[in-house]
Amino acid sequence: MHRRLNPLFRVASTACLMPCLISAMPARGEGPTTAAVAAFNAYSHAVESRLTEQHRSPDSFLALSNQEQESARLRAGEFVIEQITPPQGADLPGAMLHHWRGTAFAPGATATDFVRLMQDYNSYPKIFSPQVLEARALTPPGGHMQAWMRVRQKHVITVVMDTSYDVTFGQLDRQHGYSISHSTRIDEIDSPGTARERVLTSSQEHGFLWRLDTYWSYEERDGGLYLQIETISLTRSIPPGLGWVIGPYVESVPRESLEFTLHAACNTLKNPAQNTSFRKASSR
């Protein structure tokens, strides 16, 4: 009987211990090391170089191992989610790099629809709820924008962060486009929404997210829109001895966030009437 209950007991114990363990995690004091940031930037640059080549031709615009087979899966409503393993030997002292790619198909959607959606930051709290709590564009819509968002990640514990982004939109032609988003500031918020709300300093924050680069590629064909998103994030490494409990949390958040974003975008593109502001923008 004891052995049968043991797995359930471990799950319950993990759920109970997680908030305490996270609270007990020592702060790094200075955030990510210079070496970790340099390695992250170098990796992002390599990804962007690959995407630049990928976006030169409609035949290679999306990263699909077998375009015919995967396109059929996507049109059937399946999402293709992949973890891309960074090359071994990357110098990331005290940090972890996460790289994920997700692909989906939104029937009936157009490239123009997607650009409107991505640039309508005021609607993000509705479209991407409950992950996005607040959002606003800091510049007018266009090829280069800056935006701010307050985001929430919940996975046993809840983490709220204020994030700022520099975003570029580009096109190959009317059916093919992309966007590149770089985080410019990420602040962890303590006691959000209360009188005690405050921004944690670098000596107090936990390193749940230090950097986030997001890349969208979209292709209009087959009566709809293929969407592909890649995210590269930098987080603190897992403290020695806590991998068994913190590891699943740290490693699952990037995937779950990517899947959620892809689902929310597709649902809005397929059902624009469910979002009032997006419907008004699409009718202009």
N, C-alpha and C positions, 0 to 999 in steps of 0.2 A: 504494500500500500504506500509506503514511504517513497519508494522509487517511482511509482506512478505519479505522485503528486510533485515530485522534485522539479520537473521542468516548469510547471505552473508556478511553483513557489519562486523559482529564479526570476521569472518574468515579473511577478508581483514585487519581488524585492528590488529589481532594477528600477521599476517605476517609482517606488518609494524612495530609493536612494539617490536617484538622478539629481533632483534639485539640490540635495545636500552636497553631493560630490561636485556639482558645477559651482556651487557657492564657495566650496572649499578650494577650488582650483586657484593656484597662485597666479596673480597677474604678472605679465612679462615685464611691465614697467616702461618699456620703450616701444612697444608694438613690434611689428616685424623687423627683422634685421635687414641691414642694407643688402647683404648677400641674397637673402630670400626675395626681396623686392626686385633686385636685378635679375634673378633667375626667372621670376614670374614675368617681368617685362620682356625678357628674351624669348620666353616660351610664347607669349602673346604675339610678339612680332613675327615669330615663325608661323603661327597659325594665320595671321593676317596676310602674310606673303603667299601662303597656300591658297587662301580664299581669293586673293587678287587674281591669281592664275585661274582659279576655278570659275570666277565670274567673267572671264574674258569671252566665253563662248556659251551659247544656249545649250549646247550638247553636254557641257560639264558643269552646269550652273549649280546643281545640287550634288552633294556627296552621297551617291547611292552605289552600293556594291554591284547590284544588278538592277538597272533602271526599270526594265520591263516587269520583272517579278515583284520588286518592291513597290512600284507604282500601283500594281494591281492590289497588293495588300493594303496600301494606303487608301485607295478608292473604296475598298470594302469596309473602311472605318477603323482599321488597325493603326496604332501608333508604333513607330519604330524608335526605340530608345537604346542608345549605346553609351557605354562608358569608354572613353578614349584614354588609354594608359599613357601617361607622360614617359618619355625615354628615361631609362635608368641612369643614375649618376647626376641628376640635377641637384645643384647645390641649394638646398632649401633648409638651412638650419633653423630648427624651432618652428617650422611651418609645413603645411600640406597644400599641394596643388590638386584641384579637382577639375576634370574636363569631361563634359557630357554633351551629347548631341541627341536631339529629338526631331522626328519628322512626322508630318501629318498632312491630311488633305481636307480642305473645306469646300464641299460642293457648292457651286453657284457663286462663290466669292470671286472678286477680281483684285488685281494688283492695286488699283486705285482705292478700293475698300480698305485694304490692309494698311496703306500709307496713312489714310485718314484715322484709322484706329490707333496706330502707333503714335501719331502726333497729337492725339486728343488726350493729353495727360490729365486734364480735369475729370475725365470719365474713368480713369484707372481705378479709383476706389469702388466703382460699381462693377466694372468689367472684371477686375482681378481681386475682388473681395473673397475671403477675408485677409489675404496676404498683404494687400495694399490698403493702408488706413487713410492716408492723405497723399495727394499728388498735385503738382502744378508745374506748368511750363514757365521757365524763367526768361524765355525768348520767344518771339513769334514763330509760328510754324514755317518750316523751310528745310533746306538741305542740311543746315547745321543748327542744332538746338542744344539748349541746356535745360535740365529738369531736376526737380527735387521730389523725393518721395519718402514717406514714413512707412516702413514695411514691418510685418510681423511674421516670425517663424515660430510655429508651435509643433513640438515633437517631444512629448512628456513635459518639457518646460517651455515657456514662452519667452522669446527674445524680440525686442523692438529696437529698430535702428532707423536713424535718419540718414538718407543716402542722396548724394548728388551725382549727376551724370552729365557727360559730354557726349552728344549723339550726332552721328553723321548718317544721312540718307543718300543713297545713290541708285542709279538705274543703268542697265545695259540697253534696254528698250522698253516698250510699253508693257511687255509681259514679264520682264525680269528685273528684280530690284533687290536691294539689300540695306541693312543698317548695321552700324558699328557703334556700340555703347561702351564707354569707359567710365568706371566710377572715379570721381574726383575727391570725394570725401565720404567716409562712413563713420557714424557716431553711434555707439551703443547707448540706449536711453534707459535710465533707471526710474522705476515707478511712473511709467507713462500715463498721462491722463489724470494725474493726481496733483495735489498742491506740492508734493515732494518731488515732482518730476525734475530730472537733471541729466545733463550729458556727462557720462563717465569719462574721466581723463584717461590718458594712455597708461597710467599706472594702475587704473581701476578696471578697465574693460577686460573682457575674457577672450577676445580674439576669435569670436564666432565667425566674423567675416571681416577681412582686411582689404581685399580687392575683389572686384567683380567686373569682368568684361563679357559682353553679350553680343552675339552675332546672329542676325536674321538673314536668311536668303529665301526668296519667294519666287515662284514660277507659276504663271497663269497658263493652264492648258487642260485638256480633257474635261472641259465644262466646270472648272473650279480652280482652286489655288492650292498649290503645294507649298507648305511652310516647313522650313528647317531652321532650328535654333541651336546654337552652340554656346555653352557657358563655360567660362574659365574663372575659377574662384580660388582665393588664397585664404586659408584659415590657420590658426595656430595648430601646432602638432599636439598629439595626445600625450598628456603627462604619463611618465612611466608608472605602470601598475594599474592604470585606469582604462586601458584599452578595451577590456571586456565589457565595460558599461558605457563608456563615452564613444568608443569606436563606431558602433552602429548608428549613433545619433549623428556624429560628424559626417559619416560617409553617406547617410541616407538623405540628409537635407538637400544637397545639391540636386539629386535625382528627383526628389519629390517636388521641389520648387520648379524645376524645368517642366516636368509633366503637368503640373498645375497651370503654369503659364501657357503652355501649348493648348491644353484643353479649353481654358478660358478664352483664348484668342479665337480658336476654331468655333466655339459655341456662339460667340458674338458675331463672327462673320457669317455663320449659317443662319443665325436668328437675330438680325439687326433690330427688329421691332422690340426685342426685350430690353434694349438699352436706348432710352429716349434721346440722349445727347448724340449718340452715334447715328441714330436714325435721322436726326435733324441735319447732321453734317453730311450724311450720304445723299440727302435730297437736295443739297444746294447746287 
